[in-house]
Amino acid sequence: MPVNSNFDGALSPVTREDTVAHYQHLAKLGFTPAKLQMAGFFLPEDKIQSFKGKSAV
């Protein structure tokens, strides 16, 4: 895996900006988030999208 010299690792608390930089770097390398699951059951994408559109209030 190529190493970006402008990208620092983190072994202590990080800022929001650090977190976004880590996420963007991993995305550039082709990494994607894990599928959401509950007790071994994977949640269907359409149900996730439906939930995202609902208000918490």
Rosetta silent file (secondary structure, phi, psi, omega in degrees, C-alpha in Angstrom):
SEQUENCE: MPVNSNFDGALSPVTREDTVAHYQHLAKLGFTPAKLQMAGFFLPEDKIQSFKGKSAV
SCORE:     score description
SCORE:     0.000 S_00000001
   1 L     0.000  127.379 -179.192    0.000    0.000    0.000 S_00000001
   2 L   -67.162  146.444  179.900    1.529    3.337   -0.970 S_00000001
   3 L  -106.964  131.813  177.601    2.278    5.753    1.824 S_00000001
   4 L   -91.473  121.495 -176.505    1.429    9.440    1.475 S_00000001
   5 L   -67.838  -15.512  178.729    4.180   11.527    3.097 S_00000001
   6 L   -94.563   10.238 -174.538    1.608   14.241    3.977 S_00000001
   7 L  -116.689  113.362 -179.304   -0.548   11.786    5.894 S_00000001
   8 L   -91.131  142.444  172.281    0.168   11.280    9.590 S_00000001
   9 L   -75.299  167.836 -178.449   -0.893    8.205   11.511 S_00000001
  10 L  -132.909  122.965  176.543   -2.812    8.661   14.750 S_00000001
  11 L  -120.468   11.810 -179.515   -2.103    6.943   18.059 S_00000001
  12 L  -144.845  179.569  179.199   -3.868    9.510   20.226 S_00000001
  13 L   -52.736  144.097 -177.920   -7.067   11.580   20.107 S_00000001
  14 L  -121.820  161.554  176.860   -7.667   13.173   16.697 S_00000001
  15 L   -86.431  168.275  175.382   -9.530   16.216   15.441 S_00000001
  16 H   -58.969  -39.842  179.435  -12.535   16.127   13.136 S_00000001
  17 H   -62.997  -40.250  176.904  -10.223   17.296   10.335 S_00000001
  18 H   -61.377  -43.925 -178.811   -7.849   14.373   11.014 S_00000001
  19 H   -61.610  -44.449  179.087  -10.766   11.947   10.879 S_00000001
  20 H   -64.151  -41.488  179.055  -11.958   13.317    7.526 S_00000001
  21 H   -61.928  -41.601  177.970   -8.401   13.190    6.150 S_00000001
  22 H   -62.870  -46.670 -179.644   -8.066    9.535    7.207 S_00000001
  23 H   -60.055  -46.646 -178.825  -11.435    8.671    5.640 S_00000001
  24 H   -64.388  -38.461  179.047  -10.576   10.439    2.370 S_00000001
  25 H   -64.511  -45.352  178.588   -7.171    8.759    2.218 S_00000001
  26 H   -63.397  -38.463  178.307   -8.699    5.308    2.713 S_00000001
  27 H   -63.391  -40.330  178.082  -11.338    6.069    0.049 S_00000001
  28 H   -63.095  -30.492  179.041   -8.580    7.043   -2.428 S_00000001
  29 L   -82.180   -3.697  177.207   -6.945    3.671   -1.760 S_00000001
  30 L    97.432    5.725  178.142  -10.220    1.940   -2.620 S_00000001
  31 L   -77.227  144.961  177.535  -11.444    1.074    0.865 S_00000001
  32 L  -128.277  159.094  178.783  -15.194    1.249    1.475 S_00000001
  33 L   -64.749  152.177  174.991  -17.267    1.142    4.689 S_00000001
  34 L   -69.466  152.615  176.317  -18.404   -2.217    6.002 S_00000001
  35 L   -68.147  142.741  177.496  -22.026   -3.168    5.433 S_00000001
  36 L   -68.147  138.975  178.448  -24.301   -2.390    8.386 S_00000001
  37 E  -146.316  156.720  176.743  -25.303   -5.465   10.350 S_00000001
  38 E  -134.883  115.791  178.050  -27.171   -6.440   13.482 S_00000001
  39 L    51.075   42.388  177.628  -26.419   -9.774   15.164 S_00000001
  40 L    85.632   -7.019  178.754  -25.123  -11.227   11.902 S_00000001
  41 E   -95.835  122.476  179.478  -28.072   -9.948    9.829 S_00000001
  42 E   -84.085  131.493 -178.693  -27.041   -7.519    7.107 S_00000001
  43 L   -78.185  129.755  178.990  -29.378   -4.571    6.659 S_00000001
  44 L   -64.885  142.163 -177.206  -30.650   -4.136    3.070 S_00000001
  45 H   -56.775  -39.023 -178.503  -29.515   -0.910    1.376 S_00000001
  46 H   -64.676  -34.074  178.037  -33.100    0.164    0.593 S_00000001
  47 H   -71.169  -36.404  177.578  -34.001   -0.036    4.301 S_00000001
  48 H   -63.848  -46.747 -179.625  -30.929    2.016    5.237 S_00000001
  49 H   -63.730  -38.798  178.119  -31.849    4.713    2.723 S_00000001
  50 H   -62.854  -42.677  179.484  -35.454    4.729    3.955 S_00000001
  51 H   -65.281  -39.758 -179.579  -34.271    5.174    7.558 S_00000001
  52 H   -60.386  -29.811 -177.356  -31.891    8.005    6.574 S_00000001
  53 L   -82.695   -4.116 -177.345  -34.821    9.980    5.188 S_00000001
  54 L   -92.946  148.398  178.110  -36.817    9.921    8.430 S_00000001
  55 L   -80.056  144.968  179.001  -36.782   12.613   11.080 S_00000001
  56 L   -82.550   -6.066 -178.067  -35.515   11.727   14.570 S_00000001
  57 L  -100.415    0.000    0.000  -38.198   13.929   16.144 S_00000001
